[in-house]
Amino acid sequence: MEKFKETKEDGRWIPVAEGMPQKNCLYLITYENASGRHSDAAFYDPDPGAWFWDEEETQKVQRKILAWRPLPAPYQPEQ
């Protein structure tokens, strides 16, 4: 599990085979469908262990999710 923690902290993509998020939050995802691989943002809810396009959890992601990563920190202009 230490490898998972290091990967999460450095902002790289985490394959779903290595683990899923532990918090109900918005994440970047890479998914695959008939037209190829794509990136988007989706909400993950550990209970029931599903991805949703919306925070209200009414639109379940019906695509094969390959990997995820936390959102990066917001832009901060240099001072």
mmCIF file of the N, C-alpha and C atoms, coordinates in Angstrom:
data_MODEL
# 
_entry.id   MODEL 
# 
loop_
_atom_site.group_PDB 
_atom_site.id 
_atom_site.type_symbol 
_atom_site.label_atom_id 
_atom_site.label_alt_id 
_atom_site.label_comp_id 
_atom_site.label_asym_id 
_atom_site.label_entity_id 
_atom_site.label_seq_id 
_atom_site.pdbx_PDB_ins_code 
_atom_site.Cartn_x 
_atom_site.Cartn_y 
_atom_site.Cartn_z 
_atom_site.occupancy 
_atom_site.B_iso_or_equiv 
_atom_site.pdbx_formal_charge 
_atom_site.auth_seq_id 
_atom_site.auth_comp_id 
_atom_site.auth_asym_id 
_atom_site.auth_atom_id 
_atom_site.pdbx_PDB_model_num 
ATOM 1   N N  . MET A 1 1  ? 0.816   -1.193 0.000   1.00 0.00 ? 1  MET A N  1 
ATOM 2   C CA . MET A 1 1  ? 0.000   0.000  0.000   1.00 0.00 ? 1  MET A CA 1 
ATOM 3   C C  . MET A 1 1  ? 0.863   1.261  0.000   1.00 0.00 ? 1  MET A C  1 
ATOM 4   N N  . GLU A 1 2  ? 2.104   1.159  0.411   1.00 0.00 ? 2  GLU A N  1 
ATOM 5   C CA . GLU A 1 2  ? 2.994   2.318  0.398   1.00 0.00 ? 2  GLU A CA 1 
ATOM 6   C C  . GLU A 1 2  ? 3.203   2.833  -1.024  1.00 0.00 ? 2  GLU A C  1 
ATOM 7   N N  . LYS A 1 3  ? 3.353   1.925  -1.990  1.00 0.00 ? 3  LYS A N  1 
ATOM 8   C CA . LYS A 1 3  ? 3.517   2.335  -3.384  1.00 0.00 ? 3  LYS A CA 1 
ATOM 9   C C  . LYS A 1 3  ? 2.311   3.150  -3.844  1.00 0.00 ? 3  LYS A C  1 
ATOM 10  N N  . PHE A 1 4  ? 1.133   2.707  -3.477  1.00 0.00 ? 4  PHE A N  1 
ATOM 11  C CA . PHE A 1 4  ? -0.096  3.417  -3.822  1.00 0.00 ? 4  PHE A CA 1 
ATOM 12  C C  . PHE A 1 4  ? -0.057  4.830  -3.263  1.00 0.00 ? 4  PHE A C  1 
ATOM 13  N N  . LYS A 1 5  ? 0.367   4.987  -2.030  1.00 0.00 ? 5  LYS A N  1 
ATOM 14  C CA . LYS A 1 5  ? 0.439   6.305  -1.396  1.00 0.00 ? 5  LYS A CA 1 
ATOM 15  C C  . LYS A 1 5  ? 1.421   7.202  -2.139  1.00 0.00 ? 5  LYS A C  1 
ATOM 16  N N  . GLU A 1 6  ? 2.604   6.676  -2.477  1.00 0.00 ? 6  GLU A N  1 
ATOM 17  C CA . GLU A 1 6  ? 3.597   7.464  -3.196  1.00 0.00 ? 6  GLU A CA 1 
ATOM 18  C C  . GLU A 1 6  ? 3.068   7.888  -4.559  1.00 0.00 ? 6  GLU A C  1 
ATOM 19  N N  . THR A 1 7  ? 2.423   6.983  -5.259  1.00 0.00 ? 7  THR A N  1 
ATOM 20  C CA . THR A 1 7  ? 1.884   7.292  -6.578  1.00 0.00 ? 7  THR A CA 1 
ATOM 21  C C  . THR A 1 7  ? 0.839   8.392  -6.483  1.00 0.00 ? 7  THR A C  1 
ATOM 22  N N  . LYS A 1 8  ? -0.018  8.311  -5.507  1.00 0.00 ? 8  LYS A N  1 
ATOM 23  C CA . LYS A 1 8  ? -1.064  9.312  -5.336  1.00 0.00 ? 8  LYS A CA 1 
ATOM 24  C C  . LYS A 1 8  ? -0.453  10.683 -5.062  1.00 0.00 ? 8  LYS A C  1 
ATOM 25  N N  . GLU A 1 9  ? 0.577   10.732 -4.257  1.00 0.00 ? 9  GLU A N  1 
ATOM 26  C CA . GLU A 1 9  ? 1.171   12.006 -3.872  1.00 0.00 ? 9  GLU A CA 1 
ATOM 27  C C  . GLU A 1 9  ? 1.906   12.685 -5.016  1.00 0.00 ? 9  GLU A C  1 
ATOM 28  N N  . ASP A 1 10 ? 2.483   11.913 -5.945  1.00 0.00 ? 10 ASP A N  1 
ATOM 29  C CA . ASP A 1 10 ? 3.239   12.568 -7.008  1.00 0.00 ? 10 ASP A CA 1 
ATOM 30  C C  . ASP A 1 10 ? 2.376   12.893 -8.222  1.00 0.00 ? 10 ASP A C  1 
ATOM 31  N N  . GLY A 1 11 ? 1.082   12.634 -8.159  1.00 0.00 ? 11 GLY A N  1 
ATOM 32  C CA . GLY A 1 11 ? 0.165   13.070 -9.192  1.00 0.00 ? 11 GLY A CA 1 
ATOM 33  C C  . GLY A 1 11 ? 0.104   12.221 -10.442 1.00 0.00 ? 11 GLY A C  1 
ATOM 34  N N  . ARG A 1 12 ? 0.663   11.031 -10.417 1.00 0.00 ? 12 ARG A N  1 
ATOM 35  C CA . ARG A 1 12 ? 0.580   10.162 -11.595 1.00 0.00 ? 12 ARG A CA 1 
ATOM 36  C C  . ARG A 1 12 ? -0.755  9.434  -11.629 1.00 0.00 ? 12 ARG A C  1 
ATOM 37  N N  . TRP A 1 13 ? -1.066  8.899  -12.802 1.00 0.00 ? 13 TRP A N  1 
ATOM 38  C CA . TRP A 1 13 ? -2.276  8.103  -12.955 1.00 0.00 ? 13 TRP A CA 1 
ATOM 39  C C  . TRP A 1 13 ? -2.161  6.818  -12.155 1.00 0.00 ? 13 TRP A C  1 
ATOM 40  N N  . ILE A 1 14 ? -3.243  6.421  -11.518 1.00 0.00 ? 14 ILE A N  1 
ATOM 41  C CA . ILE A 1 14 ? -3.286  5.197  -10.714 1.00 0.00 ? 14 ILE A CA 1 
ATOM 42  C C  . ILE A 1 14 ? -4.205  4.206  -11.426 1.00 0.00 ? 14 ILE A C  1 
ATOM 43  N N  . PRO A 1 15 ? -3.664  3.095  -11.930 1.00 0.00 ? 15 PRO A N  1 
ATOM 44  C CA . PRO A 1 15 ? -4.526  2.096  -12.569 1.00 0.00 ? 15 PRO A CA 1 
ATOM 45  C C  . PRO A 1 15 ? -5.546  1.563  -11.565 1.00 0.00 ? 15 PRO A C  1 
ATOM 46  N N  . VAL A 1 16 ? -6.771  1.314  -12.019 1.00 0.00 ? 16 VAL A N  1 
ATOM 47  C CA . VAL A 1 16 ? -7.797  0.822  -11.103 1.00 0.00 ? 16 VAL A CA 1 
ATOM 48  C C  . VAL A 1 16 ? -7.409  -0.536 -10.525 1.00 0.00 ? 16 VAL A C  1 
ATOM 49  N N  . ALA A 1 17 ? -6.548  -1.273 -11.210 1.00 0.00 ? 17 ALA A N  1 
ATOM 50  C CA . ALA A 1 17 ? -6.084  -2.563 -10.688 1.00 0.00 ? 17 ALA A CA 1 
ATOM 51  C C  . ALA A 1 17 ? -5.248  -2.384 -9.421  1.00 0.00 ? 17 ALA A C  1 
ATOM 52  N N  . GLU A 1 18 ? -4.650  -1.202 -9.227  1.00 0.00 ? 18 GLU A N  1 
ATOM 53  C CA . GLU A 1 18 ? -3.836  -0.934 -8.034  1.00 0.00 ? 18 GLU A CA 1 
ATOM 54  C C  . GLU A 1 18 ? -4.671  -0.453 -6.858  1.00 0.00 ? 18 GLU A C  1 
ATOM 55  N N  . GLY A 1 19 ? -5.852  0.041  -7.116  1.00 0.00 ? 19 GLY A N  1 
ATOM 56  C CA . GLY A 1 19 ? -6.702  0.518  -6.032  1.00 0.00 ? 19 GLY A CA 1 
ATOM 57  C C  . GLY A 1 19 ? -7.635  1.611  -6.491  1.00 0.00 ? 19 GLY A C  1 
ATOM 58  N N  . MET A 1 20 ? -8.616  1.861  -5.654  1.00 0.00 ? 20 MET A N  1 
ATOM 59  C CA . MET A 1 20 ? -9.611  2.889  -5.943  1.00 0.00 ? 20 MET A CA 1 
ATOM 60  C C  . MET A 1 20 ? -9.513  3.983  -4.884  1.00 0.00 ? 20 MET A C  1 
ATOM 61  N N  . PRO A 1 21 ? -10.046 5.169  -5.177  1.00 0.00 ? 21 PRO A N  1 
ATOM 62  C CA . PRO A 1 21 ? -10.010 6.245  -4.186  1.00 0.00 ? 21 PRO A CA 1 
ATOM 63  C C  . PRO A 1 21 ? -10.734 5.850  -2.902  1.00 0.00 ? 21 PRO A C  1 
ATOM 64  N N  . GLN A 1 22 ? -10.334 6.457  -1.811  1.00 0.00 ? 22 GLN A N  1 
ATOM 65  C CA . GLN A 1 22 ? -10.952 6.180  -0.519  1.00 0.00 ? 22 GLN A CA 1 
ATOM 66  C C  . GLN A 1 22 ? -11.964 7.250  -0.122  1.00 0.00 ? 22 GLN A C  1 
ATOM 67  N N  . LYS A 1 23 ? -11.959 8.389  -0.837  1.00 0.00 ? 23 LYS A N  1 
ATOM 68  C CA . LYS A 1 23 ? -12.857 9.490  -0.490  1.00 0.00 ? 23 LYS A CA 1 
ATOM 69  C C  . LYS A 1 23 ? -13.896 9.703  -1.584  1.00 0.00 ? 23 LYS A C  1 
ATOM 70  N N  . ASN A 1 24 ? -15.063 10.176 -1.185  1.00 0.00 ? 24 ASN A N  1 
ATOM 71  C CA . ASN A 1 24 ? -16.102 10.579 -2.121  1.00 0.00 ? 24 ASN A CA 1 
ATOM 72  C C  . ASN A 1 24 ? -15.713 11.959 -2.627  1.00 0.00 ? 24 ASN A C  1 
ATOM 73  N N  . CYS A 1 25 ? -15.194 12.004 -3.866  1.00 0.00 ? 25 CYS A N  1 
ATOM 74  C CA . CYS A 1 25 ? -14.613 13.242 -4.361  1.00 0.00 ? 25 CYS A CA 1 
ATOM 75  C C  . CYS A 1 25 ? -14.584 13.226 -5.889  1.00 0.00 ? 25 CYS A C  1 
ATOM 76  N N  . LEU A 1 26 ? -14.254 14.364 -6.491  1.00 0.00 ? 26 LEU A N  1 
ATOM 77  C CA . LEU A 1 26 ? -14.088 14.482 -7.933  1.00 0.00 ? 26 LEU A CA 1 
ATOM 78  C C  . LEU A 1 26 ? -12.652 14.122 -8.300  1.00 0.00 ? 26 LEU A C  1 
ATOM 79  N N  . TYR A 1 27 ? -12.490 13.298 -9.339  1.00 0.00 ? 27 TYR A N  1 
ATOM 80  C CA . TYR A 1 27 ? -11.178 12.847 -9.792  1.00 0.00 ? 27 TYR A CA 1 
ATOM 81  C C  . TYR A 1 27 ? -11.089 12.953 -11.306 1.00 0.00 ? 27 TYR A C  1 
ATOM 82  N N  . LEU A 1 28 ? -9.876  12.996 -11.816 1.00 0.00 ? 28 LEU A N  1 
ATOM 83  C CA . LEU A 1 28 ? -9.656  12.830 -13.250 1.00 0.00 ? 28 LEU A CA 1 
ATOM 84  C C  . LEU A 1 28 ? -9.651  11.339 -13.535 1.00 0.00 ? 28 LEU A C  1 
ATOM 85  N N  . ILE A 1 29 ? -10.260 10.944 -14.646 1.00 0.00 ? 29 ILE A N  1 
ATOM 86  C CA . ILE A 1 29 ? -10.290 9.531  -15.015 1.00 0.00 ? 29 ILE A CA 1 
ATOM 87  C C  . ILE A 1 29 ? -9.840  9.361  -16.462 1.00 0.00 ? 29 ILE A C  1 
ATOM 88  N N  . THR A 1 30 ? -9.295  8.204  -16.767 1.00 0.00 ? 30 THR A N  1 
ATOM 89  C CA . THR A 1 30 ? -9.069  7.776  -18.143 1.00 0.00 ? 30 THR A CA 1 
ATOM 90  C C  . THR A 1 30 ? -9.979  6.588  -18.362 1.00 0.00 ? 30 THR A C  1 
ATOM 91  N N  . TYR A 1 31 ? -10.785 6.659  -19.408 1.00 0.00 ? 31 TYR A N  1 
ATOM 92  C CA . TYR A 1 31 ? -11.701 5.559  -19.706 1.00 0.00 ? 31 TYR A CA 1 
ATOM 93  C C  . TYR A 1 31 ? -11.543 5.143  -21.163 1.00 0.00 ? 31 TYR A C  1 
ATOM 94  N N  . GLU A 1 32 ? -12.082 3.990  -21.474 1.00 0.00 ? 32 GLU A N  1 
ATOM 95  C CA . GLU A 1 32 ? -11.990 3.452  -22.824 1.00 0.00 ? 32 GLU A CA 1 
ATOM 96  C C  . GLU A 1 32 ? -13.389 3.138  -23.333 1.00 0.00 ? 32 GLU A C  1 
ATOM 97  N N  . ASN A 1 33 ? -13.632 3.496  -24.591 1.00 0.00 ? 33 ASN A N  1 
ATOM 98  C CA . ASN A 1 33 ? -14.874 3.102  -25.244 1.00 0.00 ? 33 ASN A CA 1 
ATOM 99  C C  . ASN A 1 33 ? -14.554 2.730  -26.692 1.00 0.00 ? 33 ASN A C  1 
ATOM 100 N N  . ALA A 1 34 ? -15.555 2.579  -27.525 1.00 0.00 ? 34 ALA A N  1 
ATOM 101 C CA . ALA A 1 34 ? -15.351 2.119  -28.900 1.00 0.00 ? 34 ALA A CA 1 
ATOM 102 C C  . ALA A 1 34 ? -14.463 3.053  -29.721 1.00 0.00 ? 34 ALA A C  1 
ATOM 103 N N  . SER A 1 35 ? -14.416 4.328  -29.369 1.00 0.00 ? 35 SER A N  1 
ATOM 104 C CA . SER A 1 35 ? -13.604 5.272  -30.141 1.00 0.00 ? 35 SER A CA 1 
ATOM 105 C C  . SER A 1 35 ? -12.200 5.484  -29.572 1.00 0.00 ? 35 SER A C  1 
ATOM 106 N N  . GLY A 1 36 ? -11.840 4.775  -28.503 1.00 0.00 ? 36 GLY A N  1 
ATOM 107 C CA . GLY A 1 36 ? -10.490 4.871  -27.954 1.00 0.00 ? 36 GLY A CA 1 
ATOM 108 C C  . GLY A 1 36 ? -10.466 5.263  -26.487 1.00 0.00 ? 36 GLY A C  1 
ATOM 109 N N  . ARG A 1 37 ? -9.319  5.821  -26.077 1.00 0.00 ? 37 ARG A N  1 
ATOM 110 C CA . ARG A 1 37 ? -9.139  6.254  -24.685 1.00 0.00 ? 37 ARG A CA 1 
ATOM 111 C C  . ARG A 1 37 ? -9.367  7.749  -24.577 1.00 0.00 ? 37 ARG A C  1 
ATOM 112 N N  . HIS A 1 38 ? -9.997  8.136  -23.461 1.00 0.00 ? 38 HIS A N  1 
ATOM 113 C CA . HIS A 1 38 ? -10.336 9.538  -23.237 1.00 0.00 ? 38 HIS A CA 1 
ATOM 114 C C  . HIS A 1 38 ? -10.130 9.882  -21.766 1.00 0.00 ? 38 HIS A C  1 
ATOM 115 N N  . SER A 1 39 ? -9.954  11.173 -21.503 1.00 0.00 ? 39 SER A N  1 
ATOM 116 C CA . SER A 1 39 ? -9.861  11.660 -20.124 1.00 0.00 ? 39 SER A CA 1 
ATOM 117 C C  . SER A 1 39 ? -11.039 12.573 -19.840 1.00 0.00 ? 39 SER A C  1 
ATOM 118 N N  . ASP A 1 40 ? -11.484 12.558 -18.603 1.00 0.00 ? 40 ASP A N  1 
ATOM 119 C CA . ASP A 1 40 ? -12.601 13.391 -18.165 1.00 0.00 ? 40 ASP A CA 1 
ATOM 120 C C  . ASP A 1 40 ? -12.529 13.479 -16.645 1.00 0.00 ? 40 ASP A C  1 
ATOM 121 N N  . ALA A 1 41 ? -13.500 14.107 -16.042 1.00 0.00 ? 41 ALA A N  1 
ATOM 122 C CA . ALA A 1 41 ? -13.598 14.168 -14.584 1.00 0.00 ? 41 ALA A CA 1 
ATOM 123 C C  . ALA A 1 41 ? -14.877 13.462 -14.161 1.00 0.00 ? 41 ALA A C  1 
ATOM 124 N N  . ALA A 1 42 ? -14.807 12.738 -13.042 1.00 0.00 ? 42 ALA A N  1 
ATOM 125 C CA . ALA A 1 42 ? -15.974 12.026 -12.520 1.00 0.00 ? 42 ALA A CA 1 
ATOM 126 C C  . ALA A 1 42 ? -15.871 11.940 -11.004 1.00 0.00 ? 42 ALA A C  1 
ATOM 127 N N  . PHE A 1 43 ? -17.011 11.772 -10.367 1.00 0.00 ? 43 PHE A N  1 
ATOM 128 C CA . PHE A 1 43 ? -17.079 11.597 -8.916  1.00 0.00 ? 43 PHE A CA 1 
ATOM 129 C C  . PHE A 1 43 ? -17.003 10.115 -8.587  1.00 0.00 ? 43 PHE A C  1 
ATOM 130 N N  . TYR A 1 44 ? -16.259 9.780  -7.537  1.00 0.00 ? 44 TYR A N  1 
ATOM 131 C CA . TYR A 1 44 ? -16.200 8.398  -7.075  1.00 0.00 ? 44 TYR A CA 1 
ATOM 132 C C  . TYR A 1 44 ? -16.837 8.324  -5.698  1.00 0.00 ? 44 TYR A C  1 
ATOM 133 N N  . ASP A 1 45 ? -17.687 7.337  -5.495  1.00 0.00 ? 45 ASP A N  1 
ATOM 134 C CA . ASP A 1 45 ? -18.305 7.093  -4.188  1.00 0.00 ? 45 ASP A CA 1 
ATOM 135 C C  . ASP A 1 45 ? -17.882 5.705  -3.732  1.00 0.00 ? 45 ASP A C  1 
ATOM 136 N N  . PRO A 1 46 ? -17.049 5.620  -2.670  1.00 0.00 ? 46 PRO A N  1 
ATOM 137 C CA . PRO A 1 46 ? -16.576 4.315  -2.190  1.00 0.00 ? 46 PRO A CA 1 
ATOM 138 C C  . PRO A 1 46 ? -17.711 3.383  -1.776  1.00 0.00 ? 46 PRO A C  1 
ATOM 139 N N  . ASP A 1 47 ? -18.844 3.936  -1.398  1.00 0.00 ? 47 ASP A N  1 
ATOM 140 C CA . ASP A 1 47 ? -20.000 3.114  -1.051  1.00 0.00 ? 47 ASP A CA 1 
ATOM 141 C C  . ASP A 1 47 ? -21.161 3.610  -1.900  1.00 0.00 ? 47 ASP A C  1 
ATOM 142 N N  . PRO A 1 48 ? -21.355 3.050  -3.039  1.00 0.00 ? 48 PRO A N  1 
ATOM 143 C CA . PRO A 1 48 ? -21.292 1.648  -3.437  1.00 0.00 ? 48 PRO A CA 1 
ATOM 144 C C  . PRO A 1 48 ? -20.081 1.242  -4.276  1.00 0.00 ? 48 PRO A C  1 
ATOM 145 N N  . GLY A 1 49 ? -19.033 2.044  -4.342  1.00 0.00 ? 49 GLY A N  1 
ATOM 146 C CA . GLY A 1 49 ? -17.874 1.695  -5.163  1.00 0.00 ? 49 GLY A CA 1 
ATOM 147 C C  . GLY A 1 49 ? -18.143 1.935  -6.639  1.00 0.00 ? 49 GLY A C  1 
ATOM 148 N N  . ALA A 1 50 ? -18.675 3.117  -6.960  1.00 0.00 ? 50 ALA A N  1 
ATOM 149 C CA . ALA A 1 50 ? -19.056 3.414  -8.340  1.00 0.00 ? 50 ALA A CA 1 
ATOM 150 C C  . ALA A 1 50 ? -18.647 4.836  -8.720  1.00 0.00 ? 50 ALA A C  1 
ATOM 151 N N  . TRP A 1 51 ? -18.490 5.043  -10.026 1.00 0.00 ? 51 TRP A N  1 
ATOM 152 C CA . TRP A 1 51 ? -18.159 6.346  -10.599 1.00 0.00 ? 51 TRP A CA 1 
ATOM 153 C C  . TRP A 1 51 ? -19.429 6.990  -11.140 1.00 0.00 ? 51 TRP A C  1 
ATOM 154 N N  . PHE A 1 52 ? -19.529 8.320  -10.980 1.00 0.00 ? 52 PHE A N  1 
ATOM 155 C CA . PHE A 1 52 ? -20.687 9.067  -11.455 1.00 0.00 ? 52 PHE A CA 1 
ATOM 156 C C  . PHE A 1 52 ? -20.219 10.331 -12.167 1.00 0.00 ? 52 PHE A C  1 
ATOM 157 N N  . TRP A 1 53 ? -20.979 10.748 -13.180 1.00 0.00 ? 53 TRP A N  1 
ATOM 158 C CA . TRP A 1 53 ? -20.663 11.984 -13.893 1.00 0.00 ? 53 TRP A CA 1 
ATOM 159 C C  . TRP A 1 53 ? -21.079 13.210 -13.090 1.00 0.00 ? 53 TRP A C  1 
ATOM 160 N N  . ASP A 1 54 ? -22.017 13.048 -12.158 1.00 0.00 ? 54 ASP A N  1 
ATOM 161 C CA . ASP A 1 54 ? -22.537 14.189 -11.409 1.00 0.00 ? 54 ASP A CA 1 
ATOM 162 C C  . ASP A 1 54 ? -22.441 13.950 -9.907  1.00 0.00 ? 54 ASP A C  1 
ATOM 163 N N  . GLU A 1 55 ? -22.348 15.032 -9.167  1.00 0.00 ? 55 GLU A N  1 
ATOM 164 C CA . GLU A 1 55 ? -22.198 14.955 -7.710  1.00 0.00 ? 55 GLU A CA 1 
ATOM 165 C C  . GLU A 1 55 ? -23.430 14.365 -7.025  1.00 0.00 ? 55 GLU A C  1 
ATOM 166 N N  . GLU A 1 56 ? -24.589 14.501 -7.655  1.00 0.00 ? 56 GLU A N  1 
ATOM 167 C CA . GLU A 1 56 ? -25.824 13.958 -7.079  1.00 0.00 ? 56 GLU A CA 1 
ATOM 168 C C  . GLU A 1 56 ? -25.931 12.445 -7.274  1.00 0.00 ? 56 GLU A C  1 
ATOM 169 N N  . GLU A 1 57 ? -25.004 11.874 -8.029  1.00 0.00 ? 57 GLU A N  1 
ATOM 170 C CA . GLU A 1 57 ? -24.924 10.429 -8.282  1.00 0.00 ? 57 GLU A CA 1 
ATOM 171 C C  . GLU A 1 57 ? -26.161 9.884  -8.987  1.00 0.00 ? 57 GLU A C  1 
ATOM 172 N N  . THR A 1 58 ? -26.624 10.636 -9.986  1.00 0.00 ? 58 THR A N  1 
ATOM 173 C CA . THR A 1 58 ? -27.761 10.166 -10.782 1.00 0.00 ? 58 THR A CA 1 
ATOM 174 C C  . THR A 1 58 ? -27.326 9.615  -12.139 1.00 0.00 ? 58 THR A C  1 
ATOM 175 N N  . GLN A 1 59 ? -26.098 9.954  -12.576 1.00 0.00 ? 59 GLN A N  1 
ATOM 176 C CA . GLN A 1 59 ? -25.612 9.520  -13.888 1.00 0.00 ? 59 GLN A CA 1 
ATOM 177 C C  . GLN A 1 59 ? -24.351 8.679  -13.719 1.00 0.00 ? 59 GLN A C  1 
ATOM 178 N N  . LYS A 1 60 ? -24.522 7.382  -13.628 1.00 0.00 ? 60 LYS A N  1 
ATOM 179 C CA . LYS A 1 60 ? -23.397 6.468  -13.431 1.00 0.00 ? 60 LYS A CA 1 
ATOM 180 C C  . LYS A 1 60 ? -22.540 6.399  -14.699 1.00 0.00 ? 60 LYS A C  1 
ATOM 181 N N  . VAL A 1 61 ? -21.226 6.366  -14.519 1.00 0.00 ? 61 VAL A N  1 
ATOM 182 C CA . VAL A 1 61 ? -20.309 6.229  -15.651 1.00 0.00 ? 61 VAL A CA 1 
ATOM 183 C C  . VAL A 1 61 ? -20.432 4.804  -16.187 1.00 0.00 ? 61 VAL A C  1 
ATOM 184 N N  . GLN A 1 62 ? -20.810 4.679  -17.445 1.00 0.00 ? 62 GLN A N  1 
ATOM 185 C CA . GLN A 1 62 ? -21.017 3.367  -18.060 1.00 0.00 ? 62 GLN A CA 1 
ATOM 186 C C  . GLN A 1 62 ? -19.890 3.040  -19.036 1.00 0.00 ? 62 GLN A C  1 
ATOM 187 N N  . ARG A 1 63 ? -18.671 3.400  -18.679 1.00 0.00 ? 63 ARG A N  1 
ATOM 188 C CA . ARG A 1 63 ? -17.510 3.143  -19.522 1.00 0.00 ? 63 ARG A CA 1 
ATOM 189 C C  . ARG A 1 63 ? -16.469 2.375  -18.720 1.00 0.00 ? 63 ARG A C  1 
ATOM 190 N N  . LYS A 1 64 ? -15.541 1.759  -19.423 1.00 0.00 ? 64 LYS A N  1 
ATOM 191 C CA . LYS A 1 64 ? -14.475 1.016  -18.755 1.00 0.00 ? 64 LYS A CA 1 
ATOM 192 C C  . LYS A 1 64 ? -13.418 2.009  -18.277 1.00 0.00 ? 64 LYS A C  1 
ATOM 193 N N  . ILE A 1 65 ? -13.342 2.217  -16.973 1.00 0.00 ? 65 ILE A N  1 
ATOM 194 C CA . ILE A 1 65 ? -12.365 3.144  -16.403 1.00 0.00 ? 65 ILE A CA 1 
ATOM 195 C C  . ILE A 1 65 ? -11.057 2.401  -16.202 1.00 0.00 ? 65 ILE A C  1 
ATOM 196 N N  . LEU A 1 66 ? -9.982  2.973  -16.749 1.00 0.00 ? 66 LEU A N  1 
ATOM 197 C CA . LEU A 1 66 ? -8.666  2.348  -16.699 1.00 0.00 ? 66 LEU A CA 1 
ATOM 198 C C  . LEU A 1 66 ? -7.810  2.873  -15.558 1.00 0.00 ? 66 LEU A C  1 
ATOM 199 N N  . ALA A 1 67 ? -7.904  4.183  -15.295 1.00 0.00 ? 67 ALA A N  1 
ATOM 200 C CA . ALA A 1 67 ? -7.038  4.801  -14.286 1.00 0.00 ? 67 ALA A CA 1 
ATOM 201 C C  . ALA A 1 67 ? -7.691  6.086  -13.785 1.00 0.00 ? 67 ALA A C  1 
ATOM 202 N N  . TRP A 1 68 ? -7.182  6.562  -12.655 1.00 0.00 ? 68 TRP A N  1 
ATOM 203 C CA . TRP A 1 68 ? -7.690  7.788  -12.044 1.00 0.00 ? 68 TRP A CA 1 
ATOM 204 C C  . TRP A 1 68 ? -6.543  8.528  -11.384 1.00 0.00 ? 68 TRP A C  1 
ATOM 205 N N  . ARG A 1 69 ? -6.790  9.791  -11.056 1.00 0.00 ? 69 ARG A N  1 
ATOM 206 C CA . ARG A 1 69 ? -5.818  10.582 -10.303 1.00 0.00 ? 69 ARG A CA 1 
ATOM 207 C C  . ARG A 1 69 ? -6.536  11.739 -9.627  1.00 0.00 ? 69 ARG A C  1 
ATOM 208 N N  . PRO A 1 70 ? -6.018  12.194 -8.501  1.00 0.00 ? 70 PRO A N  1 
ATOM 209 C CA . PRO A 1 70 ? -6.620  13.361 -7.844  1.00 0.00 ? 70 PRO A CA 1 
ATOM 210 C C  . PRO A 1 70 ? -6.496  14.589 -8.746  1.00 0.00 ? 70 PRO A C  1 
ATOM 211 N N  . LEU A 1 71 ? -7.373  15.534 -8.548  1.00 0.00 ? 71 LEU A N  1 
ATOM 212 C CA . LEU A 1 71 ? -7.266  16.790 -9.285  1.00 0.00 ? 71 LEU A CA 1 
ATOM 213 C C  . LEU A 1 71 ? -5.998  17.517 -8.853  1.00 0.00 ? 71 LEU A C  1 
ATOM 214 N N  . PRO A 1 72 ? -5.346  18.220 -9.769  1.00 0.00 ? 72 PRO A N  1 
ATOM 215 C CA . PRO A 1 72 ? -4.175  18.998 -9.369  1.00 0.00 ? 72 PRO A CA 1 
ATOM 216 C C  . PRO A 1 72 ? -4.599  20.203 -8.533  1.00 0.00 ? 72 PRO A C  1 
ATOM 217 N N  . ALA A 1 73 ? -3.654  20.788 -7.849  1.00 0.00 ? 73 ALA A N  1 
ATOM 218 C CA . ALA A 1 73 ? -3.931  22.003 -7.079  1.00 0.00 ? 73 ALA A CA 1 
ATOM 219 C C  . ALA A 1 73 ? -4.335  23.116 -8.046  1.00 0.00 ? 73 ALA A C  1 
ATOM 220 N N  . PRO A 1 74 ? -5.188  24.033 -7.616  1.00 0.00 ? 74 PRO A N  1 
ATOM 221 C CA . PRO A 1 74 ? -5.580  25.144 -8.486  1.00 0.00 ? 74 PRO A CA 1 
ATOM 222 C C  . PRO A 1 74 ? -4.376  26.004 -8.863  1.00 0.00 ? 74 PRO A C  1 
ATOM 223 N N  . TYR A 1 75 ? -4.469  26.660 -9.983  1.00 0.00 ? 75 TYR A N  1 
ATOM 224 C CA . TYR A 1 75 ? -3.430  27.572 -10.448 1.00 0.00 ? 75 TYR A CA 1 
ATOM 225 C C  . TYR A 1 75 ? -3.226  28.698 -9.441  1.00 0.00 ? 75 TYR A C  1 
ATOM 226 N N  . GLN A 1 76 ? -1.985  28.995 -9.163  1.00 0.00 ? 76 GLN A N  1 
ATOM 227 C CA . GLN A 1 76 ? -1.623  30.114 -8.301  1.00 0.00 ? 76 GLN A CA 1 
ATOM 228 C C  . GLN A 1 76 ? -0.607  30.966 -9.052  1.00 0.00 ? 76 GLN A C  1 
ATOM 229 N N  . PRO A 1 77 ? -0.926  32.217 -9.345  1.00 0.00 ? 77 PRO A N  1 
ATOM 230 C CA . PRO A 1 77 ? 0.048   33.056 -10.049 1.00 0.00 ? 77 PRO A CA 1 
ATOM 231 C C  . PRO A 1 77 ? 1.286   33.273 -9.189  1.00 0.00 ? 77 PRO A C  1 
ATOM 232 N N  . GLU A 1 78 ? 2.410   33.412 -9.878  1.00 0.00 ? 78 GLU A N  1 
ATOM 233 C CA . GLU A 1 78 ? 3.656   33.669 -9.142  1.00 0.00 ? 78 GLU A CA 1 
ATOM 234 C C  . GLU A 1 78 ? 3.603   35.066 -8.554  1.00 0.00 ? 78 GLU A C  1 
ATOM 235 N N  . GLN A 1 79 ? 4.177   35.214 -7.368  1.00 0.00 ? 79 GLN A N  1 
ATOM 236 C CA . GLN A 1 79 ? 4.123   36.503 -6.679  1.00 0.00 ? 79 GLN A CA 1 
ATOM 237 C C  . GLN A 1 79 ? 5.432   37.219 -6.771  1.00 0.00 ? 79 GLN A C  1 
# 
